[in-house]
Amino acid sequence: MKAIKVPLKEAEKVKSLLIKQGLLCRVCPPIKDSKYIYFAINGRVPGFTQVEKRFNKIVSSDSLFLKGLTKKEYSLLPTSYDLIGDIMILDLPEELSKKSKFIAETYIKILKGIKVVADKVGIHHGVFRTQDLKILSGEKRKITTHIENGLRMKLNVETCYFSPRLSTDRIDVASQIKKPEQVLVMFSGVAPYPLVISKYSKAKEIIGIEINPEAHKFAEENIKLNKLKNIKVYQGDVRKVLPKLKMNFDRILMPLPRSAELFLDLALEYIKPNGIIHLYGFSDDLQLAESYVRAIKNLDNNAKILKIRKCGQFAPRKFRIRVDFSP
Ligand SMILES: C[S@@+](CC[C@H](N)C(=O)[O-])C[C@H]1O[C@@H](n2cnc3c(N)ncnc32)[C@H](O)[C@@H]1O
């Protein structure tokens, strides 16, 4: 399949350009390596390095979509989606709502292993950060088992928060743990961070705290499913649960991007001297993490910022970031 090779920094700009010109292939999600992103294209794009690439999807599926969509509708198909276990989660634009069933059925036909196609309704909301979903095609269920980094993670994709896009971040954090540390994962969800840390690091014990009872139930199930022995999870508000544990930690993860900084005081109280805190947030490219660094310094002027990392993009120019620091 013809593709253009684009430096990662220019990905968003070039993607918008290709969409505007109707040149982006809608059924082949881009492929990335450490420096470049490869967009499958439907025609000639002057000014870019053109290469041949194998994409995940079957190119002839274009014609399947075009049987039921106008060219304009085809150009509105999302260029990315989430796959959680055997459930595909789309975010279709309003203009495609009348064709949503056809689109979902076509995806089931062309993508092996997908049993359910659902569409996002609104955005993540509430304390549990969950996402309402409407099943468009396939089996009528929202529970699935996702495999990430060789671990099985069972969950209900509507009642629990889970993002497969954080798999690299989870490995990145685990790879930092080279001693038998005591680790706390605040906001642990269905336990993806505890599971990956348990399997891929030297951590002695991992404690998870999660307020959503349904996510907590799956976390307990996932620990058993993967036969991991050094994880303990607690259900409840981290502010109430943590003081009762009477423990201090070598490392604390705070993966709650919209409001984790409100819990910084708690993390600073329960971190051991020279421990490491991983604070998650959202930021645009320009002021990467500035406000989070300020929030940290306000509480602890001596805090050492160790690393600031982009660990995902959730909208054009909006990044999920992680600030690693030591009090
Ligand atoms: C963005 S999700 C991350 C979940 C999980 N760490 C993951 O990566 O899949 C944030 C989680 O924090 C939980 N949460 C929100 N406020 C909380 C609190 N005060 N105490 C404990 N958990 C909380 C939510 O229910 C949600 O599951």
Ligand as a Chemical Component Dictionary entry (heavy atoms), coordinates in Angstrom:
data_LIG
# 
_chem_comp.id                   LIG 
_chem_comp.type                 NON-POLYMER 
_chem_comp.pdbx_formal_charge   0 
_chem_comp.three_letter_code    LIG 
# 
loop_
_chem_comp_atom.comp_id 
_chem_comp_atom.atom_id 
_chem_comp_atom.alt_atom_id 
_chem_comp_atom.type_symbol 
_chem_comp_atom.charge 
_chem_comp_atom.model_Cartn_x 
_chem_comp_atom.model_Cartn_y 
_chem_comp_atom.model_Cartn_z 
_chem_comp_atom.pdbx_ordinal 
LIG C1  C1  C 0  -8.284  7.795 34.345 1  
LIG S1  S1  S 1  -8.851  6.414 35.281 2  
LIG C2  C2  C 0  -7.392  5.413 35.384 3  
LIG C3  C3  C 0  -7.682  3.991 35.773 4  
LIG C4  C4  C 0  -6.484  3.028 35.648 5  
LIG N1  N1  N 0  -5.345  3.485 36.403 6  
LIG C5  C5  C 0  -6.114  2.804 34.201 7  
LIG O1  O1  O 0  -5.067  3.280 33.771 8  
LIG O2  O2  O -1 -6.886  2.157 33.476 9  
LIG C6  C6  C 0  -8.962  7.119 36.894 10 
LIG C7  C7  C 0  -9.620  6.193 37.917 11 
LIG O3  O3  O 0  -9.604  6.867 39.175 12 
LIG C8  C8  C 0  -10.767 6.493 39.898 13 
LIG N2  N2  N 0  -10.929 7.521 40.945 14 
LIG C9  C9  C 0  -11.370 8.796 40.792 15 
LIG N3  N3  N 0  -11.345 9.445 41.971 16 
LIG C10 C10 C 0  -10.866 8.571 42.892 17 
LIG C11 C11 C 0  -10.609 8.660 44.295 18 
LIG N4  N4  N 0  -10.834 9.787 44.973 19 
LIG N5  N5  N 0  -10.119 7.570 44.933 20 
LIG C12 C12 C 0  -9.870  6.415 44.247 21 
LIG N6  N6  N 0  -10.105 6.268 42.913 22 
LIG C13 C13 C 0  -10.599 7.328 42.242 23 
LIG C14 C14 C 0  -11.840 6.434 38.828 24 
LIG O4  O4  O 0  -12.932 5.657 39.232 25 
LIG C15 C15 C 0  -11.064 5.827 37.645 26 
LIG O5  O5  O 0  -11.192 4.445 37.615 27 
# 
loop_
_chem_comp_bond.comp_id 
_chem_comp_bond.atom_id_1 
_chem_comp_bond.atom_id_2 
_chem_comp_bond.value_order 
_chem_comp_bond.pdbx_ordinal 
LIG C1  S1  SING 1  
LIG S1  C2  SING 2  
LIG S1  C6  SING 3  
LIG C2  C3  SING 4  
LIG C3  C4  SING 5  
LIG C4  N1  SING 6  
LIG C4  C5  SING 7  
LIG C5  O1  DOUB 8  
LIG C5  O2  SING 9  
LIG C6  C7  SING 10 
LIG C7  O3  SING 11 
LIG C7  C15 SING 12 
LIG O3  C8  SING 13 
LIG C8  N2  SING 14 
LIG C8  C14 SING 15 
LIG N2  C9  SING 16 
LIG N2  C13 SING 17 
LIG C9  N3  DOUB 18 
LIG N3  C10 SING 19 
LIG C10 C11 SING 20 
LIG C10 C13 DOUB 21 
LIG C11 N4  SING 22 
LIG C11 N5  DOUB 23 
LIG N5  C12 SING 24 
LIG C12 N6  DOUB 25 
LIG N6  C13 SING 26 
LIG C14 O4  SING 27 
LIG C14 C15 SING 28 
LIG C15 O5  SING 29 
# 
